[in-house]
């Protein structure tokens, strides 16, 4: 069942907004669906995609709630730009043997082995708090008090 949603199709009569419900299997019209697909392929988020397709987010989320397969499809499309970026980087590393790009990729993908990590082990010694060892003289009792 395809429904072409038109935003602002009714004049606002004031008062409490009427409840809008979607039917099971509800989807968008062909033109709106194509606009959403194109926006998601570009990596746009839901808000940006709705603006691009000229539909309200309220209607979008209502349809997503009722149509789990469509929701999953749009989530996959949103990952398209990242997938293409990874492919481009990998191809440049493989085809052009780009050493600097290889280092950059390794630092981000294999942080444990190639990242700029700092070892903060104490070598078995007691850890001293940052303010540890600073004392104030408590004049009333004549003793030092640790902060």
C-alpha atoms as a printed R data frame, in Angstrom:
    type eleno elety resid chain resno      x      y      z
1   ATOM     1    CA   UNK     A     1  0.000  0.000  0.000
2   ATOM     2    CA   UNK     A     2  1.620  3.269 -1.092
3   ATOM     3    CA   UNK     A     3  0.602  6.548  0.436
4   ATOM     4    CA   UNK     A     4  1.739  9.903 -0.826
5   ATOM     5    CA   UNK     A     5  2.204 12.048  2.258
6   ATOM     6    CA   UNK     A     6  1.573 15.737  1.811
7   ATOM     7    CA   UNK     A     7  2.745 17.950  4.613
8   ATOM     8    CA   UNK     A     8  0.415 20.794  5.617
9   ATOM     9    CA   UNK     A     9 -2.494 19.413  3.635
10  ATOM    10    CA   UNK     A    10 -4.945 20.530  6.297
11  ATOM    11    CA   UNK     A    11 -5.290 23.960  7.838
12  ATOM    12    CA   UNK     A    12 -4.377 24.133 11.504
13  ATOM    13    CA   UNK     A    13 -7.600 24.564 13.433
14  ATOM    14    CA   UNK     A    14 -5.808 24.906 16.759
15  ATOM    15    CA   UNK     A    15 -6.239 22.665 19.760
16  ATOM    16    CA   UNK     A    16 -4.732 19.250 20.258
17  ATOM    17    CA   UNK     A    17 -3.115 17.750 17.149
18  ATOM    18    CA   UNK     A    18 -4.935 14.765 15.753
19  ATOM    19    CA   UNK     A    19 -3.294 11.368 16.058
20  ATOM    20    CA   UNK     A    20 -1.877  9.981 12.828
21  ATOM    21    CA   UNK     A    21 -1.564  6.229 12.517
22  ATOM    22    CA   UNK     A    22  0.028  4.217  9.754
23  ATOM    23    CA   UNK     A    23 -1.257  0.976  8.340
24  ATOM    24    CA   UNK     A    24  0.933 -2.119  8.367
25  ATOM    25    CA   UNK     A    25  3.045 -2.258  5.220
26  ATOM    26    CA   UNK     A    26  2.784  1.502  4.671
27  ATOM    27    CA   UNK     A    27  5.513  2.992  2.534
28  ATOM    28    CA   UNK     A    28  6.215  6.207  0.644
29  ATOM    29    CA   UNK     A    29  5.221  7.194 -2.875
30  ATOM    30    CA   UNK     A    30  7.709  6.505 -5.664
31  ATOM    31    CA   UNK     A    31  9.022 10.072 -5.853
32  ATOM    32    CA   UNK     A    32  9.459 10.422 -2.073
33  ATOM    33    CA   UNK     A    33 11.035  6.974 -1.875
34  ATOM    34    CA   UNK     A    34 13.572  7.882 -4.574
35  ATOM    35    CA   UNK     A    35 14.450 11.155 -2.819
36  ATOM    36    CA   UNK     A    36 14.968  9.308  0.478
37  ATOM    37    CA   UNK     A    37 17.123  6.629 -1.181
38  ATOM    38    CA   UNK     A    38 19.304  9.252 -2.849
39  ATOM    39    CA   UNK     A    39 19.728 11.190  0.402
40  ATOM    40    CA   UNK     A    40 20.609  8.096  2.418
41  ATOM    41    CA   UNK     A    41 23.121  6.977 -0.241
42  ATOM    42    CA   UNK     A    42 24.890 10.299  0.289
43  ATOM    43    CA   UNK     A    43 25.209  9.498  4.000
44  ATOM    44    CA   UNK     A    44 22.601 12.001  5.165
45  ATOM    45    CA   UNK     A    45 20.972 11.398  8.531
46  ATOM    46    CA   UNK     A    46 17.205 10.981  8.970
47  ATOM    47    CA   UNK     A    47 16.525 14.687  9.515
48  ATOM    48    CA   UNK     A    48 18.514 15.742  6.448
49  ATOM    49    CA   UNK     A    49 16.914 13.017  4.328
50  ATOM    50    CA   UNK     A    50 13.404 14.108  5.340
51  ATOM    51    CA   UNK     A    51 14.214 17.720  4.469
52  ATOM    52    CA   UNK     A    52 15.617 16.620  1.127
53  ATOM    53    CA   UNK     A    53 12.500 14.541  0.359
54  ATOM    54    CA   UNK     A    54 10.201 17.300  1.658
55  ATOM    55    CA   UNK     A    55  8.414 15.133  4.247
56  ATOM    56    CA   UNK     A    56  8.004 15.577  7.981
57  ATOM    57    CA   UNK     A    57 10.125 13.600 10.398
58  ATOM    58    CA   UNK     A    58  6.970 12.663 12.275
59  ATOM    59    CA   UNK     A    59  5.562 10.883  9.222
60  ATOM    60    CA   UNK     A    60  8.968  9.343  8.475
61  ATOM    61    CA   UNK     A    61  9.301  7.813 11.937
62  ATOM    62    CA   UNK     A    62  5.694  6.667 11.900
63  ATOM    63    CA   UNK     A    63  6.293  4.729  8.682
64  ATOM    64    CA   UNK     A    64  9.624  3.376  9.980
65  ATOM    65    CA   UNK     A    65  7.863  2.071 13.092
66  ATOM    66    CA   UNK     A    66  5.394  0.140 10.941
67  ATOM    67    CA   UNK     A    67  7.818 -1.031  8.237
68  ATOM    68    CA   UNK     A    68 10.881 -2.735  9.770
69  ATOM    69    CA   UNK     A    69 12.273 -3.911  6.408
70  ATOM    70    CA   UNK     A    70 12.247 -0.376  5.011
71  ATOM    71    CA   UNK     A    71 13.934  0.901  8.170
72  ATOM    72    CA   UNK     A    72 16.708 -1.692  7.829
73  ATOM    73    CA   UNK     A    73 17.096 -0.864  4.129
74  ATOM    74    CA   UNK     A    74 17.537  2.858  4.860
75  ATOM    75    CA   UNK     A    75 20.071  2.072  7.619
76  ATOM    76    CA   UNK     A    76 22.107  0.055  5.117
77  ATOM    77    CA   UNK     A    77 21.954  2.846  2.536
78  ATOM    78    CA   UNK     A    78 23.309  5.317  5.113
79  ATOM    79    CA   UNK     A    79 26.492  3.223  5.321
80  ATOM    80    CA   UNK     A    80 27.075  3.514  1.572
81  ATOM    81    CA   UNK     A    81 29.423  6.524  1.749
82  ATOM    82    CA   UNK     A    82 31.585  4.877  4.422
83  ATOM    83    CA   UNK     A    83 31.802  1.709  2.354
84  ATOM    84    CA   UNK     A    84 32.889  3.657 -0.743
85  ATOM    85    CA   UNK     A    85 35.445  5.624  1.297
86  ATOM    86    CA   UNK     A    86 36.931  2.407  2.688
87  ATOM    87    CA   UNK     A    87 37.070  0.892 -0.797
88  ATOM    88    CA   UNK     A    88 38.815  4.006 -2.186
89  ATOM    89    CA   UNK     A    89 41.394  4.006  0.607
90  ATOM    90    CA   UNK     A    90 42.017  0.270  0.301
91  ATOM    91    CA   UNK     A    91 42.394  0.513 -3.483
92  ATOM    92    CA   UNK     A    92 44.887  3.360 -3.165
93  ATOM    93    CA   UNK     A    93 46.901  1.379 -0.616
94  ATOM    94    CA   UNK     A    94 46.861 -1.751 -2.779
95  ATOM    95    CA   UNK     A    95 47.216 -0.233 -6.266
96  ATOM    96    CA   UNK     A    96 49.580  2.668 -5.561
97  ATOM    97    CA   UNK     A    97 51.422  1.136 -2.582
98  ATOM    98    CA   UNK     A    98 50.824  4.370 -0.614
99  ATOM    99    CA   UNK     A    99 52.971  3.966  2.526
100 ATOM   100    CA   UNK     A   100 51.679  7.075  4.358
101 ATOM   101    CA   UNK     A   101 48.078  6.052  3.781
102 ATOM   102    CA   UNK     A   102 48.943  2.530  4.940
103 ATOM   103    CA   UNK     A   103 50.351  3.946  8.185
104 ATOM   104    CA   UNK     A   104 47.294  6.137  8.671
105 ATOM   105    CA   UNK     A   105 44.947  3.169  8.081
106 ATOM   106    CA   UNK     A   106 46.916  0.904 10.422
107 ATOM   107    CA   UNK     A   107 46.943  3.509 13.213
108 ATOM   108    CA   UNK     A   108 43.161  3.738 13.050
109 ATOM   109    CA   UNK     A   109 42.226  0.133 12.364
110 ATOM   110    CA   UNK     A   110 44.886 -1.617 14.467
111 ATOM   111    CA   UNK     A   111 45.208  0.816 17.372
112 ATOM   112    CA   UNK     A   112 46.529 -1.777 19.776
113 ATOM   113    CA   UNK     A   113 49.451 -2.632 17.507
114 ATOM   114    CA   UNK     A   114 50.078  0.578 15.527
115 ATOM   115    CA   UNK     A   115 48.295  3.349 17.456
116 ATOM   116    CA   UNK     A   116 49.964  6.132 19.386
117 ATOM   117    CA   UNK     A   117 49.152  4.579 22.755
118 ATOM   118    CA   UNK     A   118 50.768  5.607 26.013
119 ATOM   119    CA   UNK     A   119 51.614  2.848 28.495
120 ATOM   120    CA   UNK     A   120 50.437  4.047 31.908
121 ATOM   121    CA   UNK     A   121 51.454  1.087 34.027
122 ATOM   122    CA   UNK     A   122 53.129  1.811 37.356
123 ATOM   123    CA   UNK     A   123 55.650 -1.016 37.340
124 ATOM   124    CA   UNK     A   124 54.215 -2.334 40.632
125 ATOM   125    CA   UNK     A   125 54.598  0.930 42.533
126 ATOM   126    CA   UNK     A   126 51.794  2.506 44.540
127 ATOM   127    CA   UNK     A   127 49.663  4.951 42.545
128 ATOM   128    CA   UNK     A   128 49.698  8.416 44.101
129 ATOM   129    CA   UNK     A   129 46.592 10.570 43.514
130 ATOM   130    CA   UNK     A   130 47.188 13.843 41.705
131 ATOM   131    CA   UNK     A   131 46.595 15.834 44.886
132 ATOM   132    CA   UNK     A   132 48.135 13.155 47.092
133 ATOM   133    CA   UNK     A   133 50.960 14.229 49.334
134 ATOM   134    CA   UNK     A   134 49.729 17.827 49.567
135 ATOM   135    CA   UNK     A   135 48.954 18.628 53.165
136 ATOM   136    CA   UNK     A   136 47.386 21.523 54.931
137 ATOM   137    CA   UNK     A   137 48.293 22.481 58.456
138 ATOM   138    CA   UNK     A   138 45.165 22.297 60.593
139 ATOM   139    CA   UNK     A   139 45.861 25.036 63.158
140 ATOM   140    CA   UNK     A   140 43.013 24.015 65.455
141 ATOM   141    CA   UNK     A   141 44.293 20.479 66.023
142 ATOM   142    CA   UNK     A   142 47.948 20.980 65.241
143 ATOM   143    CA   UNK     A   143 48.027 18.081 62.782
144 ATOM   144    CA   UNK     A   144 48.473 17.780 59.053
145 ATOM   145    CA   UNK     A   145 45.434 16.799 57.012
146 ATOM   146    CA   UNK     A   146 45.675 15.126 53.602
147 ATOM   147    CA   UNK     A   147 43.539 16.531 50.849
